Amino acid sequence: MTQPLPSSFVLAEHIHYARSVGSPVVALESAVITHGLPAPHNIELARDMEAEVRAHGATPATIALLGGKVHIGLTEAQIDDLGRMEHTRKISLRDVGIALAGGLSGGTTVAATLFAAATAGIRVFATGGIGGVHRSAPFEPGRGFDISTDLVQLGRSPLVVVCAGAKAILDLPATREVLETNGVPVIGYQTDEFPGFFTRSSGLPVDFRVDTPEAAAKIAQAAWVAGLKQAVLLVVPPPEEVAMPADEMEAAIQDALGEAQLAGIHGATTTPFLLQRVNELTGGESLRANLALLKNNARVAAQVARALRPFVGSGEF
């Protein structure tokens, strides 16, 4: 029997149906809709990612806060409305209670989506890149370490999280260390290296390599049957045709970091600023890579969800 969901959760009809017939489900975040791209490009991306999941045999569950409720699965109309809303809140884990109590709407980050998906019994989640440790985080006087909540929540959410590594603007070696501290295995999908988000390699090793969705599913199932509660981070390099040269990418990031420092930008506004400036500095190439890797990750996630389905116990997605 499935545990009843909290009263603040709303399960979409198509997710109800997927559950009833045993169809695999893939969770998708919504901060990329509310804070990633301007309308209508954000709406087109959300629909494209859902289409990729469906095309590969799974049911997409885009997760968001609407009117103070956690919605597991959005309709096309809800995606359209969310993508055109003004002044929506970017909802991380710390914001969930605030949004529920205040009847707010907003896009869920990786951390908040992990929480919601795990609560709903979903086992696979596709995103672009996880948050991590910001560059020079230990050296910000009066601010302490700037480490994403994503890394904490990955340590307590039993999902396969399909991503292109951590965002390239972050301190990737430090991010890998925190993942290890939180017991999160980093599995390379057809790669021996941790991807650099926009680039196919970072020089950092993965913990293990798999070449098929079935092999990834087998690792996740073995970990969860043993009683582990951490996510399995499945890192997928961006498609070769859109991946950027590492030196070009790093030069753009360094320029953007310098501008952010001069402008006094820090905290939650740092990542959006840096990603926008990197896109401008690369003439739009980084955005092209970002869109392509998001759809590629959705595709791989659907394949993993299908492979995981035979392992998943009764009452789960």
DRENDO-1510 file (C-alpha; in Angstrom, 1 decimal, always signed):
<recs>
REC; n; res; u; v; w
REC; 1; MET; +0.0; +0.0; +0.0 .
REC; 2; THR; +1.2; +3.5; -0.8 .
REC; 3; GLN; +1.5; +6.0; +2.0 .
REC; 4; PRO; -1.1; +8.8; +1.7 .
REC; 5; LEU; +0.3; +12.1; +0.5 .
REC; 6; PRO; +0.2; +15.2; +2.7 .
REC; 7; SER; -2.9; +17.3; +2.3 .
REC; 8; SER; -0.7; +20.0; +0.7 .
REC; 9; PHE; +0.1; +17.7; -2.2 .
REC; 10; VAL; -1.9; +17.5; -5.4 .
REC; 11; LEU; -1.4; +14.6; -7.8 .
REC; 12; ALA; -2.2; +15.3; -11.4 .
REC; 13; GLU; -4.7; +13.0; -13.2 .
REC; 14; HIS; -2.0; +11.8; -15.6 .
REC; 15; ILE; +0.2; +10.8; -12.7 .
REC; 16; HIS; -2.7; +9.0; -11.0 .
REC; 17; TYR; -3.2; +7.1; -14.3 .
REC; 18; ALA; +0.5; +6.3; -14.6 .
REC; 19; ARG; +0.5; +5.0; -11.0 .
REC; 20; SER; -2.6; +2.8; -11.7 .
REC; 21; VAL; -1.0; +1.1; -14.7 .
REC; 22; GLY; +2.5; +0.9; -13.4 .
REC; 23; SER; +4.0; +3.3; -15.9 .
REC; 24; PRO; +7.5; +4.7; -14.9 .
REC; 25; VAL; +7.5; +8.4; -13.9 .
REC; 26; VAL; +10.2; +11.0; -14.2 .
REC; 27; ALA; +10.2; +14.1; -12.0 .
REC; 28; LEU; +11.1; +17.5; -13.6 .
REC; 29; GLU; +11.9; +20.7; -11.8 .
REC; 30; SER; +10.1; +24.0; -12.5 .
REC; 31; ALA; +12.6; +26.7; -11.4 .
REC; 32; VAL; +14.0; +26.4; -14.9 .
REC; 33; ILE; +10.5; +27.6; -16.0 .
REC; 34; THR; +10.1; +30.5; -13.6 .
REC; 35; HIS; +13.7; +31.6; -13.3 .
REC; 36; GLY; +15.6; +30.0; -16.2 .
REC; 37; LEU; +14.4; +31.6; -19.4 .
REC; 38; PRO; +12.0; +34.3; -20.5 .
REC; 39; ALA; +8.5; +33.5; -21.9 .
REC; 40; PRO; +7.7; +31.8; -24.2 .
REC; 41; HIS; +11.1; +30.0; -24.4 .
REC; 42; ASN; +10.7; +28.7; -20.9 .
REC; 43; ILE; +7.3; +27.2; -21.7 .
REC; 44; GLU; +8.7; +25.6; -24.9 .
REC; 45; LEU; +11.6; +24.1; -23.0 .
REC; 46; ALA; +9.2; +22.6; -20.3 .
REC; 47; ARG; +7.1; +21.1; -23.1 .
REC; 48; ASP; +10.1; +19.8; -24.9 .
REC; 49; MET; +11.4; +18.0; -21.8 .
REC; 50; GLU; +8.1; +16.4; -21.1 .
REC; 51; ALA; +7.9; +15.3; -24.8 .
REC; 52; GLU; +11.3; +13.7; -24.5 .
REC; 53; VAL; +10.2; +11.7; -21.4 .
REC; 54; ARG; +7.0; +10.6; -23.1 .
REC; 55; ALA; +8.8; +9.6; -26.3 .
REC; 56; HIS; +11.0; +7.2; -24.4 .
REC; 57; GLY; +8.3; +5.4; -22.5 .
REC; 58; ALA; +7.8; +7.3; -19.2 .
REC; 59; THR; +5.4; +9.8; -17.8 .
REC; 60; PRO; +6.7; +13.3; -17.0 .
REC; 61; ALA; +5.8; +14.9; -13.6 .
REC; 62; THR; +6.8; +18.5; -13.6 .
REC; 63; ILE; +6.7; +19.7; -10.0 .
REC; 64; ALA; +5.8; +23.2; -8.8 .
REC; 65; LEU; +4.0; +25.2; -6.1 .
REC; 66; LEU; +0.7; +26.6; -7.2 .
REC; 67; GLY; -1.6; +28.5; -4.9 .
REC; 68; GLY; +0.1; +27.1; -1.8 .
REC; 69; LYS; -0.1; +23.4; -3.0 .
REC; 70; VAL; +2.7; +21.1; -4.2 .
REC; 71; HIS; +1.6; +19.9; -7.6 .
REC; 72; ILE; +3.1; +16.6; -8.8 .
REC; 73; GLY; +2.6; +16.8; -12.5 .
REC; 74; LEU; +1.3; +19.9; -14.3 .
REC; 75; THR; -1.1; +20.2; -17.2 .
REC; 76; GLU; -0.1; +22.2; -20.3 .
REC; 77; ALA; -2.3; +25.1; -19.1 .
REC; 78; GLN; -0.6; +25.1; -15.8 .
REC; 79; ILE; +2.9; +25.1; -17.4 .
REC; 80; ASP; +1.8; +28.0; -19.6 .
REC; 81; ASP; +0.4; +29.9; -16.6 .
REC; 82; LEU; +3.5; +29.3; -14.5 .
REC; 83; GLY; +5.8; +30.3; -17.3 .
REC; 84; ARG; +4.0; +33.7; -17.7 .
REC; 85; MET; +3.5; +34.5; -14.0 .
REC; 86; GLU; +5.3; +37.7; -12.7 .
REC; 87; HIS; +7.0; +37.8; -9.4 .
REC; 88; THR; +7.0; +34.1; -8.7 .
REC; 89; ARG; +9.1; +32.8; -5.9 .
REC; 90; LYS; +12.1; +30.5; -6.5 .
REC; 91; ILE; +11.3; +27.8; -4.1 .
REC; 92; SER; +14.1; +25.9; -2.4 .
REC; 93; LEU; +13.8; +23.6; +0.6 .
REC; 94; ARG; +13.7; +26.4; +3.1 .
REC; 95; ASP; +10.9; +28.2; +1.2 .
REC; 96; VAL; +8.5; +25.2; +1.0 .
REC; 97; GLY; +6.8; +25.9; +4.4 .
REC; 98; ILE; +6.6; +29.7; +3.6 .
REC; 99; ALA; +5.0; +29.1; +0.2 .
REC; 100; LEU; +2.5; +26.5; +1.6 .
REC; 101; ALA; +1.4; +28.8; +4.5 .
REC; 102; GLY; +1.2; +31.9; +2.3 .
REC; 103; GLY; -0.6; +30.3; -0.6 .
REC; 104; LEU; +2.2; +31.2; -3.0 .
REC; 105; SER; +3.2; +29.9; -6.4 .
REC; 106; GLY; +6.7; +29.3; -7.7 .
REC; 107; GLY; +9.2; +27.1; -9.4 .
REC; 108; THR; +10.9; +24.4; -7.3 .
REC; 109; THR; +14.7; +24.1; -7.3 .
REC; 110; VAL; +16.6; +20.8; -7.4 .
REC; 111; ALA; +16.4; +20.5; -3.6 .
REC; 112; ALA; +12.7; +21.2; -3.3 .
REC; 113; THR; +11.9; +19.0; -6.3 .
REC; 114; LEU; +13.9; +16.1; -4.7 .
REC; 115; PHE; +11.8; +16.5; -1.5 .
REC; 116; ALA; +8.5; +16.6; -3.3 .
REC; 117; ALA; +9.4; +13.7; -5.7 .
REC; 118; ALA; +10.6; +11.5; -2.8 .
REC; 119; THR; +7.5; +12.3; -0.8 .
REC; 120; ALA; +5.4; +11.2; -3.8 .
REC; 121; GLY; +7.3; +8.0; -4.3 .
REC; 122; ILE; +9.0; +9.0; -7.6 .
REC; 123; ARG; +12.4; +7.4; -8.1 .
REC; 124; VAL; +13.9; +9.2; -11.1 .
REC; 125; PHE; +14.5; +13.0; -11.6 .
REC; 126; ALA; +16.0; +14.8; -14.6 .
REC; 127; THR; +17.5; +18.2; -14.3 .
REC; 128; GLY; +20.3; +20.3; -16.0 .
REC; 129; GLY; +23.0; +20.7; -13.4 .
REC; 130; ILE; +22.9; +20.5; -9.6 .
REC; 131; GLY; +23.9; +23.3; -7.4 .
REC; 132; GLY; +27.1; +23.0; -5.4 .
REC; 133; VAL; +29.9; +24.9; -3.7 .
REC; 134; HIS; +30.5; +28.4; -5.1 .
REC; 135; ARG; +33.9; +29.4; -6.1 .
REC; 136; SER; +35.9; +31.1; -3.3 .
REC; 137; ALA; +33.0; +30.2; -0.9 .
REC; 138; PRO; +35.3; +29.8; +2.1 .
REC; 139; PHE; +36.8; +33.2; +1.5 .
REC; 140; GLU; +33.7; +35.5; +1.8 .
REC; 141; PRO; +34.1; +37.5; +5.0 .
REC; 142; GLY; +30.9; +37.6; +7.0 .
REC; 143; ARG; +29.1; +35.2; +4.7 .
REC; 144; GLY; +30.6; +31.8; +5.5 .
REC; 145; PHE; +30.4; +29.0; +3.0 .
REC; 146; ASP; +28.0; +29.3; +0.1 .
REC; 147; ILE; +27.0; +25.7; -0.5 .
REC; 148; SER; +23.8; +24.7; -2.2 .
REC; 149; THR; +21.0; +23.0; -0.4 .
REC; 150; ASP; +20.9; +20.6; -3.4 .
REC; 151; LEU; +23.9; +18.8; -2.0 .
REC; 152; VAL; +22.3; +18.3; +1.4 .
REC; 153; GLN; +19.0; +17.0; -0.1 .
REC; 154; LEU; +20.8; +14.7; -2.4 .
REC; 155; GLY; +22.1; +13.0; +0.7 .
REC; 156; ARG; +18.6; +12.1; +1.9 .
REC; 157; SER; +16.5; +11.5; -1.2 .
REC; 158; PRO; +16.5; +8.0; -2.7 .
REC; 159; LEU; +16.2; +9.0; -6.4 .
REC; 160; VAL; +18.3; +8.5; -9.5 .
REC; 161; VAL; +19.1; +12.1; -10.4 .
REC; 162; VAL; +20.1; +12.5; -14.0 .
REC; 163; CYS; +22.2; +15.7; -14.7 .
REC; 164; ALA; +25.2; +17.1; -16.6 .
REC; 165; GLY; +27.1; +17.4; -13.3 .
REC; 166; ALA; +27.1; +20.6; -11.4 .
REC; 167; LYS; +26.9; +24.1; -13.0 .
REC; 168; ALA; +30.3; +25.0; -14.4 .
REC; 169; ILE; +30.3; +28.4; -12.6 .
REC; 170; LEU; +30.8; +26.4; -9.3 .
REC; 171; ASP; +33.9; +25.0; -7.6 .
REC; 172; LEU; +33.6; +21.5; -9.1 .
REC; 173; PRO; +36.4; +19.8; -7.0 .
REC; 174; ALA; +34.8; +21.1; -3.8 .
REC; 175; THR; +31.3; +20.1; -5.0 .
REC; 176; ARG; +32.6; +16.5; -5.6 .
REC; 177; GLU; +34.0; +16.5; -2.1 .
REC; 178; VAL; +30.7; +17.5; -0.5 .
REC; 179; LEU; +28.9; +14.9; -2.5 .
REC; 180; GLU; +31.3; +12.3; -1.1 .
REC; 181; THR; +30.7; +13.6; +2.4 .
REC; 182; ASN; +27.0; +13.2; +2.0 .
REC; 183; GLY; +27.4; +9.7; +0.7 .
REC; 184; VAL; +26.1; +10.4; -2.8 .
REC; 185; PRO; +27.6; +8.1; -5.4 .
REC; 186; VAL; +28.6; +9.8; -8.7 .
REC; 187; ILE; +28.0; +7.4; -11.6 .
REC; 188; GLY; +29.2; +8.4; -15.0 .
REC; 189; TYR; +26.8; +7.5; -17.8 .
REC; 190; GLN; +29.0; +6.5; -20.8 .
REC; 191; THR; +31.9; +8.6; -19.3 .
REC; 192; ASP; +34.8; +8.2; -16.9 .
REC; 193; GLU; +34.8; +11.9; -16.0 .
REC; 194; PHE; +32.5; +14.3; -14.1 .
REC; 195; PRO; +31.1; +16.5; -16.8 .
REC; 196; GLY; +31.6; +20.2; -16.6 .
REC; 197; PHE; +28.0; +21.0; -17.5 .
REC; 198; PHE; +28.7; +23.0; -20.7 .
REC; 199; THR; +31.8; +20.8; -21.3 .
REC; 200; ARG; +32.1; +17.0; -21.5 .
REC; 201; SER; +34.9; +16.8; -19.0 .
REC; 202; SER; +36.3; +18.5; -15.9 .
REC; 203; GLY; +39.3; +16.4; -15.2 .
REC; 204; LEU; +37.5; +14.9; -12.1 .
REC; 205; PRO; +36.8; +11.2; -12.0 .
REC; 206; VAL; +33.4; +9.6; -11.3 .
REC; 207; ASP; +33.0; +6.9; -8.7 .
REC; 208; PHE; +31.9; +4.3; -11.3 .
REC; 209; ARG; +30.9; +4.1; -14.9 .
REC; 210; VAL; +27.9; +2.5; -16.5 .
REC; 211; ASP; +27.0; +2.3; -20.2 .
REC; 212; THR; +23.3; +1.3; -20.0 .
REC; 213; PRO; +20.2; +2.5; -18.2 .
REC; 214; GLU; +19.8; -1.0; -16.8 .
REC; 215; ALA; +23.3; -0.9; -15.1 .
REC; 216; ALA; +22.4; +2.5; -13.5 .
REC; 217; ALA; +19.0; +1.1; -12.3 .
REC; 218; LYS; +20.8; -2.0; -10.8 .
REC; 219; ILE; +23.1; +0.2; -8.7 .
REC; 220; ALA; +20.2; +2.3; -7.4 .
REC; 221; GLN; +18.1; -0.7; -6.5 .
REC; 222; ALA; +21.0; -2.4; -4.7 .
REC; 223; ALA; +21.7; +0.7; -2.6 .
REC; 224; TRP; +18.0; +1.2; -1.7 .
REC; 225; VAL; +17.4; -2.4; -0.8 .
REC; 226; ALA; +20.4; -2.2; +1.5 .
REC; 227; GLY; +18.7; +0.6; +3.3 .
REC; 228; LEU; +20.6; +3.6; +2.0 .
REC; 229; LYS; +18.6; +6.8; +1.6 .
REC; 230; GLN; +20.9; +8.8; -0.6 .
REC; 231; ALA; +20.4; +9.8; -4.3 .
REC; 232; VAL; +22.4; +8.1; -7.0 .
REC; 233; LEU; +23.8; +11.0; -9.1 .
REC; 234; LEU; +23.9; +9.8; -12.8 .
REC; 235; VAL; +26.1; +12.4; -14.6 .
REC; 236; VAL; +25.6; +12.6; -18.4 .
REC; 237; PRO; +28.0; +14.7; -20.6 .
REC; 238; PRO; +26.3; +17.2; -22.9 .
REC; 239; PRO; +25.8; +16.1; -26.5 .
REC; 240; GLU; +29.0; +16.4; -28.5 .
REC; 241; GLU; +27.5; +18.7; -31.1 .
REC; 242; VAL; +26.8; +21.4; -28.5 .
REC; 243; ALA; +29.5; +20.9; -25.9 .
REC; 244; MET; +31.8; +23.8; -25.5 .
REC; 245; PRO; +35.6; +23.9; -25.4 .
REC; 246; ALA; +36.8; +23.9; -21.7 .
REC; 247; ASP; +39.2; +26.8; -22.2 .
REC; 248; GLU; +36.6; +29.1; -23.9 .
REC; 249; MET; +34.1; +28.3; -21.2 .
REC; 250; GLU; +36.5; +28.9; -18.3 .
REC; 251; ALA; +37.5; +32.3; -19.8 .
REC; 252; ALA; +33.9; +33.4; -19.9 .
REC; 253; ILE; +33.2; +32.2; -16.4 .
REC; 254; GLN; +36.3; +34.1; -15.0 .
REC; 255; ASP; +35.1; +37.3; -16.7 .
REC; 256; ALA; +31.6; +36.9; -15.3 .
REC; 257; LEU; +33.0; +36.2; -11.8 .
REC; 258; GLY; +35.0; +39.3; -12.0 .
REC; 259; GLU; +32.0; +41.4; -13.0 .
REC; 260; ALA; +29.9; +39.9; -10.2 .
REC; 261; GLN; +32.6; +40.7; -7.6 .
REC; 262; LEU; +32.8; +44.3; -8.8 .
REC; 263; ALA; +29.0; +44.7; -8.7 .
REC; 264; GLY; +28.8; +43.2; -5.2 .
REC; 265; ILE; +26.5; +40.4; -6.3 .
REC; 266; HIS; +26.3; +37.4; -3.9 .
REC; 267; GLY; +23.9; +34.9; -2.4 .
REC; 268; ALA; +20.8; +33.7; -4.4 .
REC; 269; THR; +21.3; +36.3; -7.1 .
REC; 270; THR; +24.8; +35.0; -8.0 .
REC; 271; THR; +23.9; +32.0; -10.2 .
REC; 272; PRO; +21.3; +33.7; -12.4 .
REC; 273; PHE; +23.7; +36.6; -12.9 .
REC; 274; LEU; +26.6; +34.4; -13.8 .
REC; 275; LEU; +24.7; +32.2; -16.2 .
REC; 276; GLN; +23.2; +35.2; -18.0 .
REC; 277; ARG; +26.6; +36.8; -18.4 .
REC; 278; VAL; +28.3; +33.6; -19.5 .
REC; 279; ASN; +25.6; +33.2; -22.2 .
REC; 280; GLU; +26.2; +36.8; -23.3 .
REC; 281; LEU; +30.0; +36.3; -23.4 .
REC; 282; THR; +29.7; +33.1; -25.4 .
REC; 283; GLY; +27.4; +34.6; -27.9 .
REC; 284; GLY; +24.5; +32.4; -26.9 .
REC; 285; GLU; +26.4; +29.1; -27.3 .
REC; 286; SER; +26.2; +28.3; -23.6 .
REC; 287; LEU; +22.4; +28.6; -23.7 .
REC; 288; ARG; +22.3; +26.4; -26.8 .
REC; 289; ALA; +24.3; +23.7; -24.9 .
REC; 290; ASN; +22.1; +24.2; -21.8 .
REC; 291; LEU; +18.9; +23.5; -23.7 .
REC; 292; ALA; +20.3; +20.5; -25.5 .
REC; 293; LEU; +21.6; +18.9; -22.3 .
REC; 294; LEU; +18.3; +19.4; -20.5 .
REC; 295; LYS; +16.5; +17.5; -23.2 .
REC; 296; ASN; +19.2; +14.8; -23.4 .
REC; 297; ASN; +19.0; +14.3; -19.6 .
REC; 298; ALA; +15.2; +13.9; -19.8 .
REC; 299; ARG; +15.7; +11.2; -22.5 .
REC; 300; VAL; +18.2; +9.3; -20.4 .
REC; 301; ALA; +16.0; +9.7; -17.3 .
REC; 302; ALA; +13.1; +8.1; -19.0 .
REC; 303; GLN; +15.2; +5.2; -20.1 .
REC; 304; VAL; +16.5; +4.7; -16.5 .
REC; 305; ALA; +12.9; +4.9; -15.1 .
REC; 306; ARG; +11.8; +2.2; -17.5 .
REC; 307; ALA; +14.8; +0.0; -16.5 .
REC; 308; LEU; +14.1; +0.6; -12.8 .
REC; 309; ARG; +10.4; -0.3; -13.0 .
REC; 310; PRO; +10.9; -4.1; -12.8 .
REC; 311; PHE; +12.9; -3.6; -9.5 .
REC; 312; VAL; +10.5; -1.1; -7.8 .
REC; 313; GLY; +8.3; -2.7; -5.1 .
REC; 314; SER; +4.5; -2.7; -5.1 .
REC; 315; GLY; +2.9; +0.6; -4.5 .
REC; 316; GLU; +5.7; +2.8; -5.9 .
REC; 317; PHE; +6.0; +4.5; -9.2 .
</recs>
